[in-house]
Amino acid sequence: MSFYKKSCLMVTAILLGFSLAGCEKKAGEGPAERAGKEVDKAMDKAGQAMDKATESVKEAAKATTEKVEEVAKDASGKVTAATKDK
């Protein structure tokens, strides 16, 4: 390898070492880390609220369907009785 290639390789290795050292975990957490954790908590709460709302809508839809079927059956019976008499 030429001197130039060795020098470039050495400089790249040193810069990589510095960049990895910069990623090292510091004592405590910074404001961005805390903000990220708060966002995570908020997203979890929002997801739980969405799940609860989905269940409520499913239950309401089921109850409505049952009521509509009951009314339709009653109406059908009344129509049948009304037409039977004539």
Backbone as XML, in Angstrom:
<?xml version="1.0"?>
<chain id="A" units="angstrom">
  <residue number="1" name="MET">
    <atom name="N" x="0.843" y="-1.168" z="0.000"/>
    <atom name="CA" x="0.000" y="0.000" z="0.000"/>
    <atom name="C" x="0.891" y="1.234" z="0.000"/>
  </residue>
  <residue number="2" name="SER">
    <atom name="N" x="0.389" y="2.226" z="-0.680"/>
    <atom name="CA" x="1.175" y="3.455" z="-0.756"/>
    <atom name="C" x="1.014" y="4.265" z="0.528"/>
  </residue>
  <residue number="3" name="PHE">
    <atom name="N" x="1.901" y="5.219" z="0.694"/>
    <atom name="CA" x="1.878" y="6.083" z="1.866"/>
    <atom name="C" x="0.556" y="6.846" z="1.938"/>
  </residue>
  <residue number="4" name="TYR">
    <atom name="N" x="0.061" y="7.292" z="0.785"/>
    <atom name="CA" x="-1.183" y="8.045" z="0.722"/>
    <atom name="C" x="-2.362" y="7.187" z="1.196"/>
  </residue>
  <residue number="5" name="LYS">
    <atom name="N" x="-2.451" y="5.953" z="0.723"/>
    <atom name="CA" x="-3.536" y="5.068" z="1.113"/>
    <atom name="C" x="-3.471" y="4.748" z="2.597"/>
  </residue>
  <residue number="6" name="LYS">
    <atom name="N" x="-2.258" y="4.515" z="3.117"/>
    <atom name="CA" x="-2.103" y="4.238" z="4.546"/>
    <atom name="C" x="-2.527" y="5.439" z="5.373"/>
  </residue>
  <residue number="7" name="SER">
    <atom name="N" x="-2.153" y="6.621" z="4.900"/>
    <atom name="CA" x="-2.509" y="7.853" z="5.624"/>
    <atom name="C" x="-4.025" y="8.044" z="5.640"/>
  </residue>
  <residue number="8" name="CYS">
    <atom name="N" x="-4.649" y="7.828" z="4.502"/>
    <atom name="CA" x="-6.114" y="7.972" z="4.424"/>
    <atom name="C" x="-6.799" y="6.957" z="5.335"/>
  </residue>
  <residue number="9" name="LEU">
    <atom name="N" x="-6.296" y="5.737" z="5.348"/>
    <atom name="CA" x="-6.860" y="4.701" z="6.200"/>
    <atom name="C" x="-6.713" y="5.069" z="7.673"/>
  </residue>
  <residue number="10" name="MET">
    <atom name="N" x="-5.550" y="5.597" z="8.035"/>
    <atom name="CA" x="-5.286" y="5.991" z="9.417"/>
    <atom name="C" x="-6.190" y="7.145" z="9.848"/>
  </residue>
  <residue number="11" name="VAL">
    <atom name="N" x="-6.358" y="8.130" z="8.984"/>
    <atom name="CA" x="-7.220" y="9.277" z="9.297"/>
    <atom name="C" x="-8.675" y="8.804" z="9.438"/>
  </residue>
  <residue number="12" name="THR">
    <atom name="N" x="-9.117" y="7.922" z="8.553"/>
    <atom name="CA" x="-10.479" y="7.396" z="8.628"/>
    <atom name="C" x="-10.699" y="6.641" z="9.930"/>
  </residue>
  <residue number="13" name="ALA">
    <atom name="N" x="-9.727" y="5.825" z="10.324"/>
    <atom name="CA" x="-9.838" y="5.073" z="11.570"/>
    <atom name="C" x="-9.912" y="6.006" z="12.774"/>
  </residue>
  <residue number="14" name="ILE">
    <atom name="N" x="-9.103" y="7.037" z="12.769"/>
    <atom name="CA" x="-9.109" y="8.000" z="13.888"/>
    <atom name="C" x="-10.450" y="8.726" z="13.951"/>
  </residue>
  <residue number="15" name="LEU">
    <atom name="N" x="-10.973" y="9.175" z="12.805"/>
    <atom name="CA" x="-12.262" y="9.870" z="12.786"/>
    <atom name="C" x="-13.400" y="8.950" z="13.232"/>
  </residue>
  <residue number="16" name="LEU">
    <atom name="N" x="-13.319" y="7.701" z="12.825"/>
    <atom name="CA" x="-14.324" y="6.730" z="13.253"/>
    <atom name="C" x="-14.256" y="6.538" z="14.768"/>
  </residue>
  <residue number="17" name="GLY">
    <atom name="N" x="-13.070" y="6.458" z="15.306"/>
    <atom name="CA" x="-12.902" y="6.326" z="16.761"/>
    <atom name="C" x="-13.491" y="7.510" z="17.512"/>
  </residue>
  <residue number="18" name="PHE">
    <atom name="N" x="-13.251" y="8.725" z="17.002"/>
    <atom name="CA" x="-13.803" y="9.919" z="17.645"/>
    <atom name="C" x="-15.323" y="9.939" z="17.561"/>
  </residue>
  <residue number="19" name="SER">
    <atom name="N" x="-15.853" y="9.532" z="16.415"/>
    <atom name="CA" x="-17.311" y="9.564" z="16.275"/>
    <atom name="C" x="-17.976" y="8.531" z="17.179"/>
  </residue>
  <residue number="20" name="LEU">
    <atom name="N" x="-17.359" y="7.376" z="17.348"/>
    <atom name="CA" x="-17.913" y="6.374" z="18.254"/>
    <atom name="C" x="-17.792" y="6.814" z="19.709"/>
  </residue>
  <residue number="21" name="ALA">
    <atom name="N" x="-16.730" y="7.496" z="20.038"/>
    <atom name="CA" x="-16.560" y="7.995" z="21.400"/>
    <atom name="C" x="-17.624" y="9.052" z="21.708"/>
  </residue>
  <residue number="22" name="GLY">
    <atom name="N" x="-18.036" y="9.797" z="20.698"/>
    <atom name="CA" x="-19.080" y="10.810" z="20.877"/>
    <atom name="C" x="-20.438" y="10.185" z="21.138"/>
  </residue>
  <residue number="23" name="CYS">
    <atom name="N" x="-20.645" y="8.951" z="20.716"/>
    <atom name="CA" x="-21.918" y="8.258" z="20.909"/>
    <atom name="C" x="-21.985" y="7.569" z="22.265"/>
  </residue>
  <residue number="24" name="GLU">
    <atom name="N" x="-20.910" y="7.604" z="22.985"/>
    <atom name="CA" x="-20.838" y="6.942" z="24.281"/>
    <atom name="C" x="-21.892" y="7.511" z="25.221"/>
  </residue>
  <residue number="25" name="LYS">
    <atom name="N" x="-22.526" y="6.649" z="26.019"/>
    <atom name="CA" x="-23.577" y="7.091" z="26.935"/>
    <atom name="C" x="-22.975" y="7.947" z="28.045"/>
  </residue>
  <residue number="26" name="LYS">
    <atom name="N" x="-23.552" y="9.100" z="28.203"/>
    <atom name="CA" x="-23.109" y="10.029" z="29.240"/>
    <atom name="C" x="-23.855" y="9.720" z="30.535"/>
  </residue>
  <residue number="27" name="ALA">
    <atom name="N" x="-23.363" y="10.259" z="31.632"/>
    <atom name="CA" x="-24.035" y="10.099" z="32.920"/>
    <atom name="C" x="-25.378" y="10.816" z="32.842"/>
  </residue>
  <residue number="28" name="GLY">
    <atom name="N" x="-26.435" y="10.122" z="33.150"/>
    <atom name="CA" x="-27.767" y="10.717" z="33.068"/>
    <atom name="C" x="-28.227" y="10.778" z="31.629"/>
  </residue>
  <residue number="29" name="GLU">
    <atom name="N" x="-29.386" y="11.358" z="31.419"/>
    <atom name="CA" x="-29.908" y="11.474" z="30.069"/>
    <atom name="C" x="-30.174" y="12.930" z="29.760"/>
  </residue>
  <residue number="30" name="GLY">
    <atom name="N" x="-30.042" y="13.259" z="28.511"/>
    <atom name="CA" x="-30.226" y="14.632" z="28.083"/>
    <atom name="C" x="-31.687" y="14.961" z="27.834"/>
  </residue>
  <residue number="31" name="PRO">
    <atom name="N" x="-31.950" y="16.203" z="27.482"/>
    <atom name="CA" x="-33.333" y="16.628" z="27.257"/>
    <atom name="C" x="-34.001" y="15.911" z="26.080"/>
  </residue>
  <residue number="32" name="ALA">
    <atom name="N" x="-33.234" y="15.589" z="25.062"/>
    <atom name="CA" x="-33.821" y="14.888" z="23.921"/>
    <atom name="C" x="-34.252" y="13.474" z="24.320"/>
  </residue>
  <residue number="33" name="GLU">
    <atom name="N" x="-33.446" y="12.817" z="25.130"/>
    <atom name="CA" x="-33.787" y="11.468" z="25.593"/>
    <atom name="C" x="-35.050" y="11.509" z="26.459"/>
  </residue>
  <residue number="34" name="ARG">
    <atom name="N" x="-35.121" y="12.479" z="27.353"/>
    <atom name="CA" x="-36.308" y="12.614" z="28.201"/>
    <atom name="C" x="-37.544" y="12.918" z="27.357"/>
  </residue>
  <residue number="35" name="ALA">
    <atom name="N" x="-37.389" y="13.807" z="26.377"/>
    <atom name="CA" x="-38.510" y="14.153" z="25.500"/>
    <atom name="C" x="-38.970" y="12.917" z="24.717"/>
  </residue>
  <residue number="36" name="GLY">
    <atom name="N" x="-38.024" y="12.123" z="24.258"/>
    <atom name="CA" x="-38.357" y="10.905" z="23.535"/>
    <atom name="C" x="-39.138" y="9.937" z="24.398"/>
  </residue>
  <residue number="37" name="LYS">
    <atom name="N" x="-38.742" y="9.817" z="25.651"/>
    <atom name="CA" x="-39.456" y="8.925" z="26.567"/>
    <atom name="C" x="-40.872" y="9.430" z="26.823"/>
  </residue>
  <residue number="38" name="GLU">
    <atom name="N" x="-41.029" y="10.732" z="26.936"/>
    <atom name="CA" x="-42.357" y="11.309" z="27.146"/>
    <atom name="C" x="-43.238" y="11.069" z="25.926"/>
  </residue>
  <residue number="39" name="VAL">
    <atom name="N" x="-42.659" y="11.191" z="24.740"/>
    <atom name="CA" x="-43.418" y="10.918" z="23.511"/>
    <atom name="C" x="-43.845" y="9.454" z="23.487"/>
  </residue>
  <residue number="40" name="ASP">
    <atom name="N" x="-42.941" y="8.557" z="23.879"/>
    <atom name="CA" x="-43.273" y="7.131" z="23.923"/>
    <atom name="C" x="-44.441" y="6.864" z="24.878"/>
  </residue>
  <residue number="41" name="LYS">
    <atom name="N" x="-44.399" y="7.499" z="26.051"/>
    <atom name="CA" x="-45.483" y="7.324" z="27.016"/>
    <atom name="C" x="-46.805" y="7.829" z="26.448"/>
  </residue>
  <residue number="42" name="ALA">
    <atom name="N" x="-46.748" y="8.999" z="25.808"/>
    <atom name="CA" x="-47.963" y="9.581" z="25.233"/>
    <atom name="C" x="-48.532" y="8.686" z="24.133"/>
  </residue>
  <residue number="43" name="MET">
    <atom name="N" x="-47.665" y="8.110" z="23.322"/>
    <atom name="CA" x="-48.121" y="7.218" z="22.258"/>
    <atom name="C" x="-48.745" y="5.955" z="22.838"/>
  </residue>
  <residue number="44" name="ASP">
    <atom name="N" x="-48.159" y="5.433" z="23.911"/>
    <atom name="CA" x="-48.733" y="4.252" z="24.564"/>
    <atom name="C" x="-50.130" y="4.556" z="25.106"/>
  </residue>
  <residue number="45" name="LYS">
    <atom name="N" x="-50.273" y="5.705" z="25.760"/>
    <atom name="CA" x="-51.575" y="6.093" z="26.297"/>
    <atom name="C" x="-52.589" y="6.282" z="25.177"/>
  </residue>
  <residue number="46" name="ALA">
    <atom name="N" x="-52.160" y="6.899" z="24.079"/>
    <atom name="CA" x="-53.061" y="7.109" z="22.945"/>
    <atom name="C" x="-53.493" y="5.771" z="22.353"/>
  </residue>
  <residue number="47" name="GLY">
    <atom name="N" x="-52.568" y="4.835" z="22.268"/>
    <atom name="CA" x="-52.899" y="3.504" z="21.752"/>
    <atom name="C" x="-53.909" y="2.793" z="22.633"/>
  </residue>
  <residue number="48" name="GLN">
    <atom name="N" x="-53.732" y="2.917" z="23.955"/>
    <atom name="CA" x="-54.674" y="2.292" z="24.884"/>
    <atom name="C" x="-56.053" y="2.940" z="24.767"/>
  </residue>
  <residue number="49" name="ALA">
    <atom name="N" x="-56.080" y="4.259" z="24.607"/>
    <atom name="CA" x="-57.359" y="4.959" z="24.458"/>
    <atom name="C" x="-58.051" y="4.532" z="23.165"/>
  </residue>
  <residue number="50" name="MET">
    <atom name="N" x="-57.273" y="4.356" z="22.104"/>
    <atom name="CA" x="-57.846" y="3.914" z="20.830"/>
    <atom name="C" x="-58.426" y="2.500" z="20.963"/>
  </residue>
  <residue number="51" name="ASP">
    <atom name="N" x="-57.707" y="1.619" z="21.661"/>
    <atom name="CA" x="-58.200" y="0.261" z="21.869"/>
    <atom name="C" x="-59.519" y="0.271" z="22.646"/>
  </residue>
  <residue number="52" name="LYS">
    <atom name="N" x="-59.569" y="1.102" z="23.678"/>
    <atom name="CA" x="-60.786" y="1.195" z="24.491"/>
    <atom name="C" x="-61.946" y="1.750" z="23.664"/>
  </residue>
  <residue number="53" name="ALA">
    <atom name="N" x="-61.667" y="2.769" z="22.859"/>
    <atom name="CA" x="-62.715" y="3.353" z="22.010"/>
    <atom name="C" x="-63.197" y="2.341" z="20.977"/>
  </residue>
  <residue number="54" name="THR">
    <atom name="N" x="-62.285" y="1.570" z="20.431"/>
    <atom name="CA" x="-62.660" y="0.549" z="19.451"/>
    <atom name="C" x="-63.597" y="-0.474" z="20.075"/>
  </residue>
  <residue number="55" name="GLU">
    <atom name="N" x="-63.288" y="-0.907" z="21.288"/>
    <atom name="CA" x="-64.153" y="-1.867" z="21.972"/>
    <atom name="C" x="-65.530" y="-1.266" z="22.235"/>
  </residue>
  <residue number="56" name="SER">
    <atom name="N" x="-65.568" y="-0.004" z="22.635"/>
    <atom name="CA" x="-66.853" y="0.657" z="22.897"/>
    <atom name="C" x="-67.693" y="0.726" z="21.624"/>
  </residue>
  <residue number="57" name="VAL">
    <atom name="N" x="-67.047" y="1.056" z="20.509"/>
    <atom name="CA" x="-67.770" y="1.142" z="19.239"/>
    <atom name="C" x="-68.281" y="-0.241" z="18.826"/>
  </residue>
  <residue number="58" name="LYS">
    <atom name="N" x="-67.457" y="-1.272" z="19.017"/>
    <atom name="CA" x="-67.892" y="-2.634" z="18.678"/>
    <atom name="C" x="-69.111" y="-3.035" z="19.498"/>
  </residue>
  <residue number="59" name="GLU">
    <atom name="N" x="-69.081" y="-2.736" z="20.800"/>
    <atom name="CA" x="-70.203" y="-3.084" z="21.669"/>
    <atom name="C" x="-71.462" y="-2.318" z="21.269"/>
  </residue>
  <residue number="60" name="ALA">
    <atom name="N" x="-71.302" y="-1.030" z="20.957"/>
    <atom name="CA" x="-72.452" y="-0.226" z="20.550"/>
    <atom name="C" x="-73.026" y="-0.728" z="19.228"/>
  </residue>
  <residue number="61" name="ALA">
    <atom name="N" x="-72.161" y="-1.102" z="18.296"/>
    <atom name="CA" x="-72.623" y="-1.615" z="17.003"/>
    <atom name="C" x="-73.376" y="-2.933" z="17.182"/>
  </residue>
  <residue number="62" name="LYS">
    <atom name="N" x="-72.862" y="-3.775" z="18.068"/>
    <atom name="CA" x="-73.523" y="-5.065" z="18.317"/>
    <atom name="C" x="-74.911" y="-4.839" z="18.927"/>
  </residue>
  <residue number="63" name="ALA">
    <atom name="N" x="-74.983" y="-3.937" z="19.904"/>
    <atom name="CA" x="-76.269" y="-3.648" z="20.543"/>
    <atom name="C" x="-77.244" y="-3.048" z="19.540"/>
  </residue>
  <residue number="64" name="THR">
    <atom name="N" x="-76.763" y="-2.169" z="18.676"/>
    <atom name="CA" x="-77.624" y="-1.552" z="17.666"/>
    <atom name="C" x="-78.130" y="-2.595" z="16.678"/>
  </residue>
  <residue number="65" name="THR">
    <atom name="N" x="-77.237" y="-3.481" z="16.258"/>
    <atom name="CA" x="-77.627" y="-4.546" z="15.334"/>
    <atom name="C" x="-78.700" y="-5.432" z="15.942"/>
  </residue>
  <residue number="66" name="GLU">
    <atom name="N" x="-78.530" y="-5.785" z="17.196"/>
    <atom name="CA" x="-79.521" y="-6.620" z="17.874"/>
    <atom name="C" x="-80.871" y="-5.913" z="17.957"/>
  </residue>
  <residue number="67" name="LYS">
    <atom name="N" x="-80.834" y="-4.616" z="18.256"/>
    <atom name="CA" x="-82.082" y="-3.844" z="18.371"/>
    <atom name="C" x="-82.767" y="-3.734" z="17.011"/>
  </residue>
  <residue number="68" name="VAL">
    <atom name="N" x="-81.995" y="-3.481" z="15.958"/>
    <atom name="CA" x="-82.572" y="-3.377" z="14.611"/>
    <atom name="C" x="-83.198" y="-4.705" z="14.198"/>
  </residue>
  <residue number="69" name="GLU">
    <atom name="N" x="-82.507" y="-5.802" z="14.489"/>
    <atom name="CA" x="-83.058" y="-7.122" z="14.156"/>
    <atom name="C" x="-84.363" y="-7.374" z="14.911"/>
  </residue>
  <residue number="70" name="GLU">
    <atom name="N" x="-84.401" y="-6.961" z="16.174"/>
    <atom name="CA" x="-85.609" y="-7.142" z="16.989"/>
    <atom name="C" x="-86.765" y="-6.329" z="16.416"/>
  </residue>
  <residue number="71" name="VAL">
    <atom name="N" x="-86.505" y="-5.082" z="16.043"/>
    <atom name="CA" x="-87.549" y="-4.214" z="15.485"/>
    <atom name="C" x="-88.002" y="-4.753" z="14.131"/>
  </residue>
  <residue number="72" name="ALA">
    <atom name="N" x="-87.053" y="-5.222" z="13.322"/>
    <atom name="CA" x="-87.413" y="-5.762" z="12.006"/>
    <atom name="C" x="-88.267" y="-7.012" z="12.155"/>
  </residue>
  <residue number="73" name="LYS">
    <atom name="N" x="-87.937" y="-7.853" z="13.098"/>
    <atom name="CA" x="-88.719" y="-9.081" z="13.323"/>
    <atom name="C" x="-90.128" y="-8.730" z="13.783"/>
  </residue>
  <residue number="74" name="ASP">
    <atom name="N" x="-90.220" y="-7.746" z="14.679"/>
    <atom name="CA" x="-91.527" y="-7.304" z="15.168"/>
    <atom name="C" x="-92.348" y="-6.717" z="14.021"/>
  </residue>
  <residue number="75" name="ALA">
    <atom name="N" x="-91.719" y="-5.898" z="13.192"/>
    <atom name="CA" x="-92.416" y="-5.281" z="12.057"/>
    <atom name="C" x="-92.869" y="-6.350" z="11.073"/>
  </residue>
  <residue number="76" name="SER">
    <atom name="N" x="-92.019" y="-7.329" z="10.847"/>
    <atom name="CA" x="-92.360" y="-8.415" z="9.935"/>
    <atom name="C" x="-93.588" y="-9.174" z="10.447"/>
  </residue>
  <residue number="77" name="GLY">
    <atom name="N" x="-93.600" y="-9.437" z="11.742"/>
    <atom name="CA" x="-94.748" y="-10.112" z="12.337"/>
    <atom name="C" x="-96.014" y="-9.313" z="12.192"/>
  </residue>
  <residue number="78" name="LYS">
    <atom name="N" x="-95.924" y="-7.998" z="12.378"/>
    <atom name="CA" x="-97.116" y="-7.138" z="12.257"/>
    <atom name="C" x="-97.613" y="-7.087" z="10.818"/>
  </residue>
  <residue number="79" name="VAL">
    <atom name="N" x="-96.666" y="-7.021" z="9.864"/>
    <atom name="CA" x="-97.060" y="-6.998" z="8.440"/>
    <atom name="C" x="-97.730" y="-8.320" z="8.077"/>
  </residue>
  <residue number="80" name="THR">
    <atom name="N" x="-97.175" y="-9.408" z="8.545"/>
    <atom name="CA" x="-97.749" y="-10.724" z="8.257"/>
    <atom name="C" x="-99.147" y="-10.832" z="8.854"/>
  </residue>
  <residue number="81" name="ALA">
    <atom name="N" x="-99.307" y="-10.367" z="10.073"/>
    <atom name="CA" x="-100.632" y="-10.423" z="10.728"/>
    <atom name="C" x="-101.625" y="-9.522" z="10.012"/>
  </residue>
  <residue number="82" name="ALA">
    <atom name="N" x="-101.176" y="-8.357" z="9.565"/>
    <atom name="CA" x="-102.085" y="-7.407" z="8.903"/>
    <atom name="C" x="-102.516" y="-7.940" z="7.551"/>
  </residue>
  <residue number="83" name="THR">
    <atom name="N" x="-101.647" y="-8.594" z="6.830"/>
    <atom name="CA" x="-102.007" y="-9.100" z="5.511"/>
    <atom name="C" x="-102.772" y="-10.389" z="5.587"/>
  </residue>
  <residue number="84" name="LYS">
    <atom name="N" x="-102.656" y="-11.113" z="6.676"/>
    <atom name="CA" x="-103.356" y="-12.382" z="6.869"/>
    <atom name="C" x="-104.859" y="-12.155" z="7.050"/>
  </residue>
  <residue number="85" name="ASP">
    <atom name="N" x="-105.180" y="-11.072" z="7.699"/>
    <atom name="CA" x="-106.584" y="-10.769" z="7.974"/>
    <atom name="C" x="-107.351" y="-10.385" z="6.721"/>
  </residue>
  <residue number="86" name="LYS">
    <atom name="N" x="-106.729" y="-9.935" z="5.708"/>
    <atom name="CA" x="-107.417" y="-9.445" z="4.516"/>
    <atom name="C" x="-107.628" y="-10.487" z="3.522"/>
  </residue>
</chain>
